[in-house]
Every structure is written in C-alpha cells, then in structure tokens.
Amino acid sequence: MYKQIMAHPNVEFSGMGKDGSWVRVSGTLVRDDSDESRKKMLDLEPSLSNMYKLGDGIFEVLRLDNAKCTKYSFTAGPEEIQA
C-alpha cells in the first residue's frame, strides 16, 4: 500500500456518524522525513515503540496536505469543515 500511495498520493477516505451523516476527507499524502515528526508520533502513540524505532529505516510518517473535509447528510446540504 505504501508504494501505491507514494505513486498516487492523492487520497480520499470517509466515515459515517451514528446520525447517518458522513464525512469525506481528501488531500495529498506527503512523506515527512524528519526524525522530529517520527519522535512526536512515537510520543503520541507509545504502542508504536513495540514495532518501530527512530532510525530503523522502516518507520514513516505521512501528513495530509491540501486537506478538504466535507460533511454530507440526506437531510441537509454539504457542509465544508475547516480545520
């Protein structure tokens, strides 16, 4: 999947709420090659330390650039959500 994302970084995903509404998030995934970002990710999610270490050559952090989030429902028009 990583190779596919790097070759085609424009992504979109969605999720549905309990009320029947859903959000669609789109943007461009960009590899963040800084150890500072990797350390922050390990600090935020300590369980990752069981699988990854700084400088191991396999731990990657991706960020979403040009992100757009839109909320949809069957009872109202689309609503763009700003971060």
N, CA, C and O atoms as a GROMACS GRO file, in nm:
protein
  332
    1MET      N    1   0.082  -0.117   0.000
    1MET     CA    2   0.000   0.000   0.000
    1MET      C    3   0.088   0.126   0.000
    1MET      O    4   0.055   0.224  -0.066
    2TYR      N    5   0.199   0.122   0.073
    2TYR     CA    6   0.288   0.238   0.080
    2TYR      C    7   0.338   0.276  -0.060
    2TYR      O    8   0.337   0.393  -0.097
    3LYS      N    9   0.380   0.177  -0.138
    3LYS     CA   10   0.428   0.205  -0.274
    3LYS      C   11   0.318   0.266  -0.360
    3LYS      O   12   0.344   0.356  -0.439
    4GLN      N   13   0.197   0.217  -0.344
    4GLN     CA   14   0.085   0.269  -0.421
    4GLN      C   15   0.055   0.414  -0.382
    4GLN      O   16   0.029   0.497  -0.468
    5ILE      N   17   0.058   0.443  -0.252
    5ILE     CA   18   0.033   0.580  -0.207
    5ILE      C   19   0.142   0.674  -0.257
    5ILE      O   20   0.112   0.785  -0.301
    6MET      N   21   0.267   0.631  -0.252
    6MET     CA   22   0.376   0.717  -0.299
    6MET      C   23   0.365   0.743  -0.450
    6MET      O   24   0.401   0.851  -0.497
    7ALA      N   25   0.316   0.645  -0.524
    7ALA     CA   26   0.298   0.662  -0.668
    7ALA      C   27   0.175   0.746  -0.701
    7ALA      O   28   0.172   0.817  -0.802
    8HIS      N   29   0.074   0.739  -0.615
    8HIS     CA   30  -0.053   0.811  -0.636
    8HIS      C   31  -0.095   0.873  -0.503
    8HIS      O   32  -0.182   0.819  -0.435
    9PRO      N   33  -0.035   0.986  -0.465
    9PRO     CA   34  -0.055   1.041  -0.330
    9PRO      C   35  -0.188   1.112  -0.306
    9PRO      O   36  -0.217   1.149  -0.192
   10ASN      N   37  -0.267   1.133  -0.408
   10ASN     CA   38  -0.398   1.196  -0.386
   10ASN      C   39  -0.493   1.091  -0.331
   10ASN      O   40  -0.522   0.991  -0.396
   11VAL      N   41  -0.540   1.114  -0.208
   11VAL     CA   42  -0.621   1.014  -0.140
   11VAL      C   43  -0.755   1.074  -0.096
   11VAL      O   44  -0.772   1.195  -0.092
   12GLU      N   45  -0.847   0.984  -0.064
   12GLU     CA   46  -0.976   1.024  -0.013
   12GLU      C   47  -1.027   0.911   0.074
   12GLU      O   48  -1.014   0.794   0.040
   13PHE      N   49  -1.084   0.946   0.188
   13PHE     CA   50  -1.145   0.847   0.274
   13PHE      C   51  -1.269   0.907   0.338
   13PHE      O   52  -1.287   1.028   0.339
   14SER      N   53  -1.353   0.820   0.392
   14SER     CA   54  -1.478   0.869   0.450
   14SER      C   55  -1.513   0.788   0.574
   14SER      O   56  -1.461   0.680   0.598
   15GLY      N   57  -1.603   0.844   0.651
   15GLY     CA   58  -1.654   0.777   0.770
   15GLY      C   59  -1.795   0.822   0.797
   15GLY      O   60  -1.835   0.932   0.761
   16MET      N   61  -1.873   0.734   0.862
   16MET     CA   62  -2.014   0.763   0.885
   16MET      C   63  -2.041   0.780   1.034
   16MET      O   64  -1.988   0.706   1.116
   17GLY      N   65  -2.123   0.878   1.066
   17GLY     CA   66  -2.162   0.902   1.205
   17GLY      C   67  -2.286   0.823   1.243
   17GLY      O   68  -2.355   0.770   1.156
   18LYS      N   69  -2.313   0.816   1.371
   18LYS     CA   70  -2.430   0.744   1.422
   18LYS      C   71  -2.561   0.805   1.374
   18LYS      O   72  -2.664   0.738   1.368
   19ASP      N   73  -2.556   0.935   1.340
   19ASP     CA   74  -2.677   1.004   1.296
   19ASP      C   75  -2.705   0.986   1.146
   19ASP      O   76  -2.800   1.042   1.094
   20GLY      N   77  -2.622   0.907   1.078
   20GLY     CA   78  -2.642   0.884   0.935
   20GLY      C   79  -2.569   0.982   0.846
   20GLY      O   80  -2.568   0.966   0.724
   21SER      N   81  -2.507   1.083   0.904
   21SER     CA   82  -2.427   1.174   0.824
   21SER      C   83  -2.289   1.110   0.799
   21SER      O   84  -2.251   1.016   0.868
   22TRP      N   85  -2.217   1.162   0.702
   22TRP     CA   86  -2.084   1.111   0.675
   22TRP      C   87  -1.992   1.225   0.634
   22TRP      O   88  -2.036   1.330   0.588
   23VAL      N   89  -1.862   1.202   0.652
   23VAL     CA   90  -1.762   1.299   0.610
   23VAL      C   91  -1.674   1.236   0.504
   23VAL      O   92  -1.650   1.115   0.504
   24ARG      N   93  -1.629   1.319   0.415
   24ARG     CA   94  -1.534   1.277   0.312
   24ARG      C   95  -1.413   1.369   0.325
   24ARG      O   96  -1.425   1.491   0.317
   25VAL      N   97  -1.295   1.309   0.345
   25VAL     CA   98  -1.170   1.384   0.359
   25VAL      C   99  -1.082   1.351   0.240
   25VAL      O  100  -1.063   1.234   0.206
   26SER      N  101  -1.029   1.454   0.176
   26SER     CA  102  -0.940   1.432   0.063
   26SER      C  103  -0.818   1.521   0.077
   26SER      O  104  -0.822   1.621   0.149
   27GLY      N  105  -0.711   1.484   0.010
   27GLY     CA  106  -0.588   1.562   0.014
   27GLY      C  107  -0.474   1.484  -0.049
   27GLY      O  108  -0.494   1.382  -0.114
   28THR      N  109  -0.355   1.535  -0.028
   28THR     CA  110  -0.235   1.474  -0.083
   28THR      C  111  -0.147   1.428   0.031
   28THR      O  112  -0.107   1.508   0.115
   29LEU      N  113  -0.115   1.298   0.034
   29LEU     CA  114  -0.025   1.246   0.137
   29LEU      C  115   0.119   1.278   0.098
   29LEU      O  116   0.161   1.256  -0.016
   30VAL      N  117   0.194   1.332   0.194
   30VAL     CA  118   0.333   1.370   0.173
   30VAL      C  119   0.418   1.304   0.281
   30VAL      O  120   0.384   1.310   0.399
   31ARG      N  121   0.526   1.244   0.240
   31ARG     CA  122   0.618   1.180   0.335
   31ARG      C  123   0.690   1.288   0.415
   31ARG      O  124   0.747   1.381   0.358
   32ASP      N  125   0.686   1.276   0.548
   32ASP     CA  126   0.756   1.369   0.636
   32ASP      C  127   0.879   1.296   0.687
   32ASP      O  128   0.870   1.209   0.773
   33ASP      N  129   0.994   1.332   0.634
   33ASP     CA  130   1.117   1.257   0.658
   33ASP      C  131   1.196   1.306   0.780
   33ASP      O  132   1.313   1.272   0.793
   34SER      N  133   1.134   1.384   0.868
   34SER     CA  134   1.209   1.437   0.982
   34SER      C  135   1.200   1.343   1.103
   34SER      O  136   1.094   1.288   1.132
   35ASP      N  137   1.311   1.327   1.171
   35ASP     CA  138   1.311   1.248   1.294
   35ASP      C  139   1.226   1.315   1.401
   35ASP      O  140   1.172   1.248   1.490
   36GLU      N  141   1.215   1.448   1.394
   36GLU     CA  142   1.130   1.521   1.489
   36GLU      C  143   0.985   1.473   1.478
   36GLU      O  144   0.919   1.451   1.579
   37SER      N  145   0.936   1.456   1.355
   37SER     CA  146   0.799   1.406   1.335
   37SER      C  147   0.786   1.262   1.380
   37SER      O  148   0.685   1.225   1.440
   38ARG      N  149   0.887   1.181   1.352
   38ARG     CA  150   0.882   1.041   1.396
   38ARG      C  151   0.879   1.033   1.549
   38ARG      O  152   0.803   0.955   1.605
   39LYS      N  153   0.961   1.114   1.615
   39LYS     CA  154   0.965   1.114   1.761
   39LYS      C  155   0.830   1.158   1.818
   39LYS      O  156   0.780   1.099   1.913
   40LYS      N  157   0.772   1.260   1.758
   40LYS     CA  158   0.642   1.308   1.805
   40LYS      C  159   0.536   1.198   1.791
   40LYS      O  160   0.453   1.180   1.881
   41MET      N  161   0.539   1.125   1.679
   41MET     CA  162   0.444   1.017   1.659
   41MET      C  163   0.462   0.908   1.765
   41MET      O  164   0.364   0.856   1.819
   42LEU      N  165   0.587   0.874   1.794
   42LEU     CA  166   0.614   0.773   1.897
   42LEU      C  167   0.571   0.822   2.035
   42LEU      O  168   0.523   0.744   2.117
   43ASP      N  169   0.588   0.952   2.060
   43ASP     CA  170   0.545   1.009   2.188
   43ASP      C  171   0.392   1.006   2.201
   43ASP      O  172   0.339   0.977   2.308
   44LEU      N  173   0.322   1.036   2.091
   44LEU     CA  174   0.176   1.039   2.093
   44LEU      C  175   0.114   0.900   2.098
   44LEU      O  176   0.006   0.880   2.155
   45GLU      N  177   0.182   0.803   2.037
   45GLU     CA  178   0.132   0.665   2.031
   45GLU      C  179   0.241   0.570   2.081
   45GLU      O  180   0.307   0.505   2.000
   46PRO      N  181   0.261   0.560   2.213
   46PRO     CA  182   0.369   0.479   2.268
   46PRO      C  183   0.368   0.332   2.223
   46PRO      O  184   0.473   0.268   2.219
   47SER      N  185   0.251   0.279   2.191
   47SER     CA  186   0.244   0.139   2.148
   47SER      C  187   0.322   0.114   2.019
   47SER      O  188   0.362   0.001   1.991
   48LEU      N  189   0.344   0.219   1.940
   48LEU     CA  190   0.422   0.204   1.816
   48LEU      C  191   0.566   0.166   1.846
   48LEU      O  192   0.634   0.107   1.761
   49SER      N  193   0.614   0.199   1.966
   49SER     CA  194   0.752   0.168   2.003
   49SER      C  195   0.778   0.018   2.008
   49SER      O  196   0.894  -0.024   2.007
   50ASN      N  197   0.672  -0.063   2.015
   50ASN     CA  198   0.688  -0.208   2.011
   50ASN      C  199   0.729  -0.256   1.873
   50ASN      O  200   0.785  -0.365   1.859
   51MET      N  201   0.701  -0.175   1.769
   51MET     CA  202   0.728  -0.215   1.631
   51MET      C  203   0.835  -0.130   1.564
   51MET      O  204   0.906  -0.178   1.476
   52TYR      N  205   0.847  -0.002   1.604
   52TYR     CA  206   0.933   0.092   1.532
   52TYR      C  207   1.027   0.166   1.627
   52TYR      O  208   0.996   0.185   1.745
   53LYS      N  209   1.140   0.206   1.574
   53LYS     CA  210   1.237   0.286   1.647
   53LYS      C  211   1.287   0.396   1.554
   53LYS      O  212   1.286   0.379   1.432
   54LEU      N  213   1.331   0.507   1.611
   54LEU     CA  214   1.393   0.612   1.530
   54LEU      C  215   1.515   0.555   1.460
   54LEU      O  216   1.597   0.486   1.521
   55GLY      N  217   1.528   0.584   1.331
   55GLY     CA  218   1.644   0.540   1.255
   55GLY      C  219   1.640   0.395   1.211
   55GLY      O  220   1.741   0.342   1.165
   56ASP      N  221   1.524   0.328   1.224
   56ASP     CA  222   1.519   0.186   1.185
   56ASP      C  223   1.503   0.166   1.034
   56ASP      O  224   1.515   0.054   0.985
   57GLY      N  225   1.477   0.275   0.961
   57GLY     CA  226   1.466   0.265   0.815
   57GLY      C  227   1.331   0.216   0.766
   57GLY      O  228   1.311   0.206   0.645
   58ILE      N  229   1.239   0.186   0.856
   58ILE     CA  230   1.107   0.138   0.811
   58ILE      C  231   0.992   0.221   0.864
   58ILE      O  232   0.879   0.208   0.815
   59PHE      N  233   1.016   0.306   0.962
   59PHE     CA  234   0.911   0.386   1.024
   59PHE      C  235   0.892   0.515   0.945
   59PHE      O  236   0.983   0.597   0.935
   60GLU      N  237   0.773   0.534   0.888
   60GLU     CA  238   0.742   0.651   0.807
   60GLU      C  239   0.627   0.730   0.869
   60GLU      O  240   0.536   0.673   0.930
   61VAL      N  241   0.631   0.860   0.852
   61VAL     CA  242   0.522   0.947   0.892
   61VAL      C  243   0.475   1.020   0.767
   61VAL      O  244   0.555   1.077   0.693
   62LEU      N  245   0.345   1.018   0.745
   62LEU     CA  246   0.286   1.088   0.632
   62LEU      C  247   0.194   1.198   0.685
   62LEU      O  248   0.130   1.181   0.788
   63ARG      N  249   0.190   1.309   0.614
   63ARG     CA  250   0.097   1.416   0.651
   63ARG      C  251   0.003   1.440   0.533
   63ARG      O  252   0.035   1.408   0.419
   64LEU      N  253  -0.111   1.497   0.563
   64LEU     CA  254  -0.211   1.525   0.461
   64LEU      C  255  -0.206   1.673   0.427
   64LEU      O  256  -0.243   1.757   0.509
   65ASP      N  257  -0.161   1.705   0.307
   65ASP     CA  258  -0.157   1.843   0.258
   65ASP      C  259  -0.280   1.872   0.174
   65ASP      O  260  -0.341   1.781   0.118
   66ASN      N  261  -0.316   1.999   0.164
   66ASN     CA  262  -0.432   2.043   0.085
   66ASN      C  263  -0.558   1.967   0.124
   66ASN      O  264  -0.638   1.928   0.040
   67ALA      N  265  -0.573   1.947   0.254
   67ALA     CA  266  -0.685   1.868   0.305
   67ALA      C  267  -0.817   1.943   0.288
   67ALA      O  268  -0.826   2.065   0.306
   68LYS      N  269  -0.919   1.867   0.254
   68LYS     CA  270  -1.054   1.919   0.243
   68LYS      C  271  -1.147   1.818   0.309
   68LYS      O  272  -1.139   1.698   0.282
   69CYS      N  273  -1.235   1.867   0.394
   69CYS     CA  274  -1.329   1.780   0.464
   69CYS      C  275  -1.471   1.833   0.443
   69CYS      O  276  -1.498   1.950   0.469
   70THR      N  277  -1.558   1.748   0.395
   70THR     CA  278  -1.697   1.787   0.371
   70THR      C  279  -1.789   1.690   0.442
   70THR      O  280  -1.773   1.568   0.434
   71LYS      N  281  -1.888   1.746   0.513
   71LYS     CA  282  -1.989   1.666   0.581
   71LYS      C  283  -2.113   1.659   0.493
   71LYS      O  284  -2.158   1.761   0.440
   72TYR      N  285  -2.168   1.540   0.480
   72TYR     CA  286  -2.288   1.517   0.399
   72TYR      C  287  -2.396   1.452   0.484
   72TYR      O  288  -2.366   1.383   0.582
   73SER      N  289  -2.520   1.473   0.446
   73SER     CA  290  -2.632   1.400   0.507
   73SER      C  291  -2.746   1.399   0.406
   73SER      O  292  -2.744   1.469   0.305
   74PHE      N  293  -2.845   1.317   0.436
   74PHE     CA  294  -2.963   1.309   0.348
   74PHE      C  295  -3.064   1.420   0.380
   74PHE      O  296  -3.162   1.438   0.307
   75THR      N  297  -3.041   1.494   0.488
   75THR     CA  298  -3.138   1.594   0.531
   75THR      C  299  -3.090   1.738   0.517
   75THR      O  300  -3.166   1.831   0.543
   76ALA      N  301  -2.964   1.758   0.476
   76ALA     CA  302  -2.909   1.893   0.463
   76ALA      C  303  -2.806   1.894   0.350
   76ALA      O  304  -2.758   1.789   0.306
   77GLY      N  305  -2.774   2.013   0.305
   77GLY     CA  306  -2.674   2.025   0.201
   77GLY      C  307  -2.533   1.999   0.255
   77GLY      O  308  -2.512   1.997   0.376
   78PRO      N  309  -2.437   1.980   0.164
   78PRO     CA  310  -2.299   1.957   0.207
   78PRO      C  311  -2.246   2.075   0.288
   78PRO      O  312  -2.279   2.190   0.260
   79GLU      N  313  -2.163   2.044   0.388
   79GLU     CA  314  -2.103   2.146   0.474
   79GLU      C  315  -1.952   2.126   0.478
   79GLU      O  316  -1.904   2.022   0.522
   80GLU      N  317  -1.878   2.226   0.430
   80GLU     CA  318  -1.732   2.215   0.433
   80GLU      C  319  -1.684   2.243   0.576
   80GLU      O  320  -1.725   2.341   0.638
   81ILE      N  321  -1.598   2.156   0.625
   81ILE     CA  322  -1.545   2.168   0.761
   81ILE      C  323  -1.404   2.222   0.754
   81ILE      O  324  -1.318   2.165   0.686
   82GLN      N  325  -1.378   2.332   0.824
   82GLN     CA  326  -1.247   2.395   0.826
   82GLN      C  327  -1.169   2.346   0.947
   82GLN      O  328  -1.225   2.330   1.056
   83ALA      N  329  -1.040   2.322   0.927
   83ALA     CA  330  -0.954   2.278   1.039
   83ALA      C  331  -0.912   2.395   1.123
   83ALA      O  332  -0.840   2.377   1.222
   0.00000   0.00000   0.00000
